[in-house]
């Protein structure tokens, strides 16, 4: 399998990650290695989710440090995946001899701005940023540009600034497309005839540019069936702003879906599909269905990220699928891109071939306009994970282990 080599080196990297304290209750700010000045400590999230795995190291660290520092800004520790991303990125860059400053900004925009200001003041040589709000970093990134610091928008596109050098993410529209196609196939909508299925949508954070791509990818697949009457949105909520979930918050998704069930399904109307853009929202929707749904049928519930609690729900038959994004690979791509930038190069499509990545990635120079122009993008390919293929996709590749009860746990 394409990811087997990556899985093997991940296991070796885990020891270093454990010693670095990247496990449960990770600090809000990681001190940079060696001579880099530390960033001010970011306020920790109330409860830090454990980092899943340490990043795989493609190359051994050089005998001497490069003398350069990479600033890594993640949104929060309250979502499992950002702990995972932060740990991977830190370990990847340090494996190449770079010092790092890793901060988590507790989903507070003003704190992320301060964190970035601190790293600019510390004269970091590269910024890798997963933005809390893609619209709110214009001024601080103007300062980064004035200081000559290249910026990689990581996973979330940062809007309305010409300071962004590149964007690294998964193909976000494809994430939604995979969810929509899964529903289409499971219900055999193309051959449904006179059958009508009821569906409700739960999308992500309006401040996250990716959320619209996820929703549109799924909706565009299912729209013909909605227009034909094969799919029925009983609530009538089919616009992104009607179904969005601020900060991808589980409790917000739970409460909204409880209201939907009470308002439109309490009379016994059957719900067939709850299309959720990611796992944190799917967790809330699943809880609402367990506690408030009057029906007895099994509801198709989609997700994204492969969070541990959601994988357990898939094993238990509560959630149906998730779209898994191997963020270890995203960190590898970001490392090679950042390395090229720090060497003064101008990366393009050739980076993919020259790096010999053992995963699929496309170079895109047409899809992502942040309001100041097209941002060159490296887009990785996500994978659908279900109960039937989760061992092959997640356990055999080394990302997770499986216990005797059949539940999956991050490799650590």
Secondary structure, DSSP 4 states (H G I P E B T S, - for coil): -TTHHHHHHHHHHHHHHHHTT-SSS--SEEPPSTTSPPPPPPPPPSSPPPP--PPPPSSPPPSS--S-EEEEEES-SSSHHHHHHHHHHHHHHHHTT-EEEEEE-TT-HHHHHHHHHHHHHTT-SEEEE--SSTTS-HHHHHHHHHTT-EEEEESSPPPS-TTEEEEEEE-HHHHHHHHHHHHHHHTTGGG-TT--EEEEEE---TTSHHHHHHHHHHHHHHHHHHHHTSEE-TT---SHHHH--GGG-HHHHHHHHHHHHHHHTTTSPPP-EEEESSHHHHHHHHHHHHHH----SPPEE--BS--HHHHHHHHTTSS--EEE--HHHHHHHHHHHHHHHHTT----THHHHHHT-SS-EEEESSS-B-SSSBPPEEEE--EEE-TTTHIIIIITTTSEEE-TTS-EEE--
